[in-house]
Amino acid sequence: MPAAPNHAVREVMDIRMAADYLGISGDTLYRYASEGFVPAFKLGNRWRFKKSLLDAWMDRQSGVELVTEVKPKQKKPVRSAR
């Protein structure tokens, strides 16, 4: 069952919420977490997923590069006339 459109996505999700967020089945996400394919951690004996880590993982998987800082283009030094 997909999350309601106006339902806020939590930063830490259980397997059901994370599967809905990613658009995959819970069984597939469980397998991915067990194999270390997707970023996850266990709290007790249950898998948990941080939204920020899933977002970064999806960016890497899709080849998106994050720009952290844009530096201005440096000007070439001017040579003094002789």
N, C-alpha and C positions, 0 to 999 in steps of 0.2 A: 504494500500500500504506500504510494508516494506521500511525501510530507505535504501538508497543506500549504498553499502558496503564500499565505501571510504568516506562517510559522517561522520564527527565527531559528537559524541553524546554530546549534550550540558549539562552543570551541572544543569540548571533549564529548565525543559521541560513542555510543555503544555500536555493536556490529550492525544492528538493524538500521539505526539512523545513518551510519556511515555508508552502508550499502545503498540506501535510498539516495543519499547525497551524490554518490558516484554513479548511480544508475545501473548497478549490477546486483546480482542475487547475493543474499547473505552467505550461501554456501561457497560461492566464488570468492567473496571477500575473506571468509574464514580461511580458505586454502591459501590465498595470497598472503595473509598475515602469518600463517604458520610457516610458509616458505621464506618469509622475509622479503617478499617482493614489494609489499606496500608498507609504509611506515606505521607501526603500531606498537602498543605496549600492553602488558597484562597488568590488570589491577585485580589481585586475587587470582582467580582462575578464569577471568573474563577479559576478552580483548577490548581495548579502548583505542580511539583514533582522535588525534588532534586535527582540527580543521585546517589550521595554518600549515601543518606538515603535509597533509593531503593535497592542499592547493599547490605547495612548492613541488611536491612529487609529480602532480599532473603537469605542471609547467615543464619540468625536466623531461617527462615522458613525451610531451608533445613538441619538444625542441624549442620552446620559448625561452629566450634568455632575458633575465631580469637586469635592467639597467639600474645600478645603485647610485651612480653619480655621473652627471654630464659635465665634462670639463670643456671650457671654452677653447677654441682652436688657437694655438699659439702662433704669434706672428714671427716671421723670419727676421733675424737681426739685420739692421740696415748697415751697409758698409759705408764707411766714411770715404768721401771723395779725396783723392790725392792730388 
